[in-house]
Amino acid sequence: MANLPPSHYPDIGQLGEDLVAQWLQSTGWIILHRRFSCRWGEIDIIAQYDATGGVGGAGKGLFTQDSILIFVEVKTRSSGNWDAGGRSAITPQKQAKLWRTAEIFLAQYPEKADYPCRFDVAIVYCQRISKNLTGAKVSQEALATSSVAGYNLKLQEYIPAAFDCSIGNGDG
């Protein structure tokens, strides 16, 4: 029997991004964009936090000293992956692409250009749900979990300011 075309399989990368976006929202972040793309690349999640507005999204578009933007790279991997759960995939070249893509975002949304910004990485573990699996399985604690489309997903690690890039805001 022939293999099904890729369109018949769920996009585990998108499932991982969904989990991270839901977790960020549950901790007070406002999701501004998902899969923002330009000629330089793609940023999985762009979110804003406004500490003075509290949870609920007050301050949309309003800059306060406690507002921050994050550019989140989500790495969703299954067992037996070759790149340390996705950490090894954040090469200096990938960081440069994320940096340039973030600059394009800020150019397109100049009202956000003065916000402090950082680059975060989320590591999601994905496991296919086995129909033969019975009983409880002991596993490492997760920040968030989800079961969808035949997969168990776990947000294993969230790394704020994952690499040393900060977006300059001009001459001030």
C-alpha positions in Angstrom: 0.0 0.0 0.0 1.3 3.4 -0.9 2.2 6.0 1.7 -0.4 8.7 2.3 0.6 12.1 1.0 1.9 14.5 3.6 -1.5 16.4 3.7 -3.0 13.4 5.4 -0.7 13.7 8.4 -1.0 16.4 11.1 1.6 19.1 11.1 3.2 18.4 14.4 5.1 21.7 14.2 1.8 23.6 14.1 0.4 21.5 16.9 3.5 22.4 19.0 3.1 26.1 18.2 -0.6 25.8 19.2 0.4 24.4 22.6 3.0 27.1 23.2 0.5 29.9 22.1 -2.1 28.6 24.4 0.4 28.4 27.3 1.6 32.0 26.6 -2.0 33.3 26.6 -2.7 31.5 29.9 0.3 33.3 31.5 -0.9 36.8 30.3 0.7 37.2 26.9 -1.2 38.6 23.9 -0.5 36.7 20.7 0.1 39.3 18.0 1.1 37.0 15.1 1.5 33.3 14.3 3.9 32.3 11.6 4.9 35.8 10.6 6.9 35.5 7.5 8.9 37.6 5.1 11.7 37.0 2.6 14.2 36.4 5.4 12.2 33.7 7.2 9.5 33.0 9.6 8.8 33.6 13.3 6.5 31.1 14.9 4.9 33.3 17.5 5.1 37.0 18.2 3.6 38.1 21.5 3.3 41.1 23.8 3.1 41.3 27.5 1.8 44.4 29.4 2.5 44.0 33.1 0.5 47.2 33.9 -2.6 46.0 32.0 -2.8 42.7 33.8 -4.2 39.5 32.2 -7.0 40.2 29.8 -5.1 42.2 27.2 -5.4 45.7 28.4 -2.9 48.0 26.7 -3.2 46.5 23.2 -1.1 48.9 21.1 -0.3 51.1 24.1 3.3 51.3 25.1 4.2 51.2 28.8 7.5 50.7 30.6 6.4 47.2 31.5 5.5 46.1 27.9 7.7 43.7 26.1 7.7 41.8 22.8 8.9 38.3 22.4 9.8 36.5 19.2 9.3 32.8 19.9 10.9 29.9 17.9 9.1 26.7 18.7 10.9 23.4 18.2 8.6 20.3 18.2 10.4 17.0 18.2 9.6 13.3 18.7 11.8 10.7 20.4 15.0 9.8 18.6 15.5 13.2 17.2 19.0 14.1 16.1 19.2 17.7 17.3 19.0 17.7 21.1 15.2 18.3 21.1 15.6 21.2 18.7 18.2 23.1 20.6 20.9 22.3 18.0 18.7 23.7 15.2 19.1 27.2 16.6 22.3 27.9 14.8 23.9 31.3 14.4 22.5 31.4 10.9 19.0 30.7 12.2 19.4 33.4 14.8 20.4 35.9 12.1 17.3 35.0 10.1 15.1 35.4 13.2 16.8 38.8 13.9 16.2 40.0 10.3 12.6 38.8 10.3 12.0 40.5 13.6 13.4 43.8 12.2 10.9 43.5 9.3 8.1 43.0 11.7 9.1 46.1 13.7 9.3 48.1 10.4 5.8 47.0 9.4 4.5 47.8 12.9 6.4 51.0 13.9 4.1 51.5 16.9 5.9 48.4 18.5 9.4 49.6 17.5 10.3 51.1 20.9 9.2 48.0 22.9 12.0 46.0 24.6 12.3 42.8 22.6 13.7 39.3 23.2 14.0 36.0 21.4 12.7 32.9 23.2 12.8 29.2 22.4 10.1 26.7 23.3 11.0 23.0 23.2 8.0 20.7 22.7 8.1 16.9 22.8 5.6 15.1 20.6 4.6 11.4 20.9 2.2 9.5 18.8 -0.6 8.0 21.0 -0.4 4.2 20.7 -3.7 2.4 20.6 -2.0 -0.5 22.6 -0.9 1.8 25.4 -2.4 0.9 28.7 -1.7 2.1 32.2 0.0 5.3 33.4 3.4 6.3 32.2 5.8 8.3 34.5 7.4 11.2 32.7 9.2 14.4 33.2 7.2 17.4 34.4 5.9 19.6 31.6 4.9 23.3 31.6 1.8 22.5 29.5 0.4 19.4 27.8 -2.1 18.6 25.0 -3.5 15.6 23.3 -4.7 16.3 19.8 -4.9 14.5 16.4 -3.5 11.3 17.8 -0.5 12.9 19.5 0.5 13.8 23.1 2.5 17.1 23.2 4.4 18.5 26.1 6.0 21.9 26.5 9.2 20.5 28.1 11.2 23.7 28.3 10.7 27.4 27.7 13.9 29.4 27.3 13.5 33.2 27.7 16.2 35.3 26.0 17.6 32.1 24.4 20.3 33.7 22.4 22.3 36.9 22.7 20.5 39.1 20.2 18.7 42.3 21.2 17.1 44.5 18.6 18.5 48.0 18.6 16.1 50.8 18.7 18.2 53.4 16.8 20.0 56.3 18.3 17.3 57.0 20.9 
